Amino acid sequence: MIRVLLADDQSLVRAGFRALLDAQPDIEVAGEAADGEEALSRVRELRPDVVLMDIRMPRLDGLAATRRITEDERLGGVKVVMLTTFELDEYVFEALRAGASGFLVKDTEPDELLRAVRAVVAGDALLSPGVTRRLIAEFASRSKAPAGGSGLGELTEREREVMALVGIGLSNDEIARRLVVSPLTAKTHVSRTMVKLGARDRAQLVVLAYESGLVRPGWLG
């Protein structure tokens, strides 16, 4: 059973998500929170598998709450999915940097929401390749250039290559075709890279690829 915490200051939004999630045989809503402080308290109390976290909330915003959750080693198994009104919300990239596993727009289709919750628990990517590319292109140009290649010394050349492809938004199948290997081999390289770098999930690997300088959209060409 996948246990979900709903954190949103709009009770109608929480009610809609609860009705959808509780109707699934493998998902249950463990609790709700109306602001970031309450969300943090409820996460520590309930230890849910997934938190659906609104970015803009009173008292403590979703971004700060997410950072506190992901920095707490005792909450290492909790995945945070940010909820936003717009696909390119200005805080989305910061949320991923803070440790969120991905994000969803609030008007997403019900089936997509359910797939997202299950994907995050399984450790799969929640960001679609197209969204990943747009996010990086949008926000990389606003930040200072990182030190090239820093922190990647433990990676093999193939792992660095795979990480760069993840960073530009390629899926495992696309990576496999690019490198002429099987999708399983591509997935294995991605997983090993995440382990070596201590990345919580694929979304964090995208952020690390950018921050290390391995991927540098906004400064090239």
C-alpha positions in Angstrom: 0.0 0.0 0.0 1.4 3.4 -1.0 0.8 6.0 1.7 0.4 9.6 0.5 0.3 12.9 2.4 -1.5 15.8 0.8 -0.1 19.3 1.5 -2.1 22.1 0.0 -3.7 25.2 1.5 -6.8 24.8 -0.6 -9.2 22.3 1.0 -11.0 21.7 -2.3 -7.8 20.6 -4.0 -7.0 18.2 -1.1 -10.5 16.8 -1.2 -10.3 16.1 -4.9 -6.9 14.4 -4.6 -8.1 12.4 -1.6 -11.2 11.1 -3.5 -9.1 10.0 -6.4 -6.3 8.4 -4.4 -8.4 6.6 -1.8 -10.4 5.0 -4.6 -7.3 3.0 -5.7 -6.6 -0.4 -4.3 -2.9 0.2 -3.8 -3.0 3.8 -2.6 -4.2 5.5 0.6 -4.2 9.0 1.9 -2.3 8.9 5.2 -3.0 12.5 6.1 -3.4 16.1 5.0 -1.7 19.5 5.8 -2.8 23.0 5.0 0.6 24.7 5.3 4.3 23.9 5.2 4.8 23.7 8.9 2.0 21.3 9.3 3.2 19.3 6.4 6.6 18.9 8.0 5.1 17.8 11.3 2.8 15.3 9.6 5.7 13.8 7.5 7.7 13.3 10.7 4.7 11.7 12.4 3.3 9.6 9.6 6.4 8.8 7.4 4.4 8.6 4.2 5.9 7.2 1.0 4.9 10.3 -1.1 4.1 13.9 -0.3 2.1 15.9 -2.8 3.4 19.3 -1.8 2.0 22.6 -3.1 4.8 25.2 -3.7 2.9 28.2 -2.4 1.6 27.8 1.1 1.4 30.0 4.2 3.7 29.8 7.3 6.3 27.7 5.5 6.3 27.4 1.7 6.5 24.0 0.0 10.1 24.7 -1.2 11.4 25.2 2.4 9.4 22.3 3.7 10.8 20.0 0.9 14.4 21.1 1.8 13.8 20.2 5.4 12.4 16.8 4.6 15.1 15.9 2.1 17.9 17.0 4.5 16.6 14.8 7.3 18.2 11.4 7.1 15.4 9.9 9.1 13.0 10.8 6.3 15.2 9.3 3.5 12.4 7.1 2.2 9.9 10.0 1.7 9.5 11.2 -1.8 8.2 14.7 -2.5 6.3 15.7 -5.6 5.7 19.4 -6.0 2.3 20.7 -7.1 2.2 23.9 -9.2 -0.3 25.8 -11.3 2.2 26.3 -14.2 4.6 23.9 -15.8 7.4 26.5 -15.7 6.7 27.9 -12.2 9.8 29.9 -11.3 10.4 27.7 -8.2 10.2 24.3 -9.9 14.0 24.1 -10.6 14.8 25.2 -7.1 12.4 22.5 -5.8 14.3 19.8 -7.7 17.6 21.2 -6.4 16.1 21.0 -2.9 15.4 17.3 -3.4 11.9 17.0 -4.8 11.5 13.9 -7.0 9.5 15.9 -9.6 6.5 18.0 -10.1 2.9 17.9 -11.4 0.6 20.7 -12.6 -2.6 20.8 -10.5 -4.9 20.3 -13.5 -3.1 17.1 -14.6 -5.3 14.3 -15.7 -6.3 11.8 -13.0 -4.6 8.9 -14.7 -1.4 10.9 -14.9 -1.5 11.7 -11.2 -1.9 8.0 -10.3 1.0 7.0 -12.6 3.1 9.7 -11.1 2.6 8.5 -7.5 3.4 4.9 -8.5 6.4 6.0 -10.5 8.0 8.0 -7.7 7.6 5.1 -5.3 9.2 2.8 -7.8 12.2 5.2 -8.2 11.4 6.0 -11.8 11.6 9.5 -13.4 8.6 11.7 -12.9 9.8 14.5 -15.2 9.0 13.8 -18.9 12.0 14.4 -21.2 10.3 17.4 -22.8 9.6 19.0 -19.4 13.2 18.3 -18.3 14.6 20.0 -21.4 12.4 23.1 -20.9 13.2 23.4 -17.2 16.9 23.3 -17.8 16.8 25.7 -20.7 14.6 28.1 -18.7 16.6 28.2 -15.5 20.2 27.4 -16.4 20.5 30.8 -18.1 19.5 32.5 -14.9 22.2 31.0 -12.7 26.0 31.4 -12.6 28.1 28.9 -14.5 29.3 26.0 -12.4 32.7 24.6 -12.0 33.1 22.1 -14.9 33.0 18.4 -14.0 33.3 18.9 -10.3 32.3 16.0 -8.1 32.3 13.4 -10.9 35.6 11.8 -10.3 34.1 8.4 -9.2 32.3 8.0 -12.5 33.5 6.0 -15.5 33.6 7.6 -18.9 30.5 5.7 -19.9 28.7 6.8 -16.7 29.6 10.4 -17.4 28.3 10.0 -20.9 25.0 8.5 -19.6 24.7 11.2 -17.0 25.0 13.9 -19.6 22.3 12.3 -21.7 20.0 12.1 -18.6 20.8 15.8 -18.0 19.6 16.9 -21.5 16.3 15.0 -20.9 16.7 11.7 -22.6 14.8 8.7 -21.4 16.4 5.3 -20.9 15.1 4.1 -24.2 16.5 7.2 -26.0 19.9 6.7 -24.2 19.9 3.1 -25.3 19.4 4.0 -28.9 22.0 6.8 -28.7 24.6 4.4 -27.2 23.5 1.3 -29.1 22.9 -0.7 -26.0 19.9 -2.4 -24.5 17.4 -0.3 -22.4 18.3 -2.5 -19.4 22.0 -1.7 -19.8 21.1 2.0 -20.0 19.0 1.8 -16.9 21.8 0.0 -15.1 24.3 2.8 -15.9 21.8 5.4 -14.7 21.2 3.5 -11.5 25.0 3.0 -10.8 25.6 6.7 -11.5 22.9 7.7 -9.0 24.4 5.4 -6.3 27.9 6.8 -6.8 26.7 10.4 -6.6 24.2 9.9 -3.8 21.3 11.1 -6.0 17.9 10.4 -4.5 16.3 9.8 -7.9 16.6 10.7 -11.6 15.4 14.3 -11.1 18.4 14.9 -8.7 20.7 13.4 -11.3 19.5 16.0 -13.8 20.3 18.8 -11.3 23.7 17.3 -10.6 24.5 17.0 -14.3 23.8 20.7 -14.7 25.4 21.9 -11.5 28.6 20.0 -12.2 29.0 21.6 -15.6 28.6 18.3 -17.4 25.5 19.8 -19.1 25.7 23.5 -19.7 22.7 24.8 -21.7 22.6 28.6 -21.7 26.3 28.9 -22.1 26.8 26.9 -25.2 26.5 28.3 -28.7 
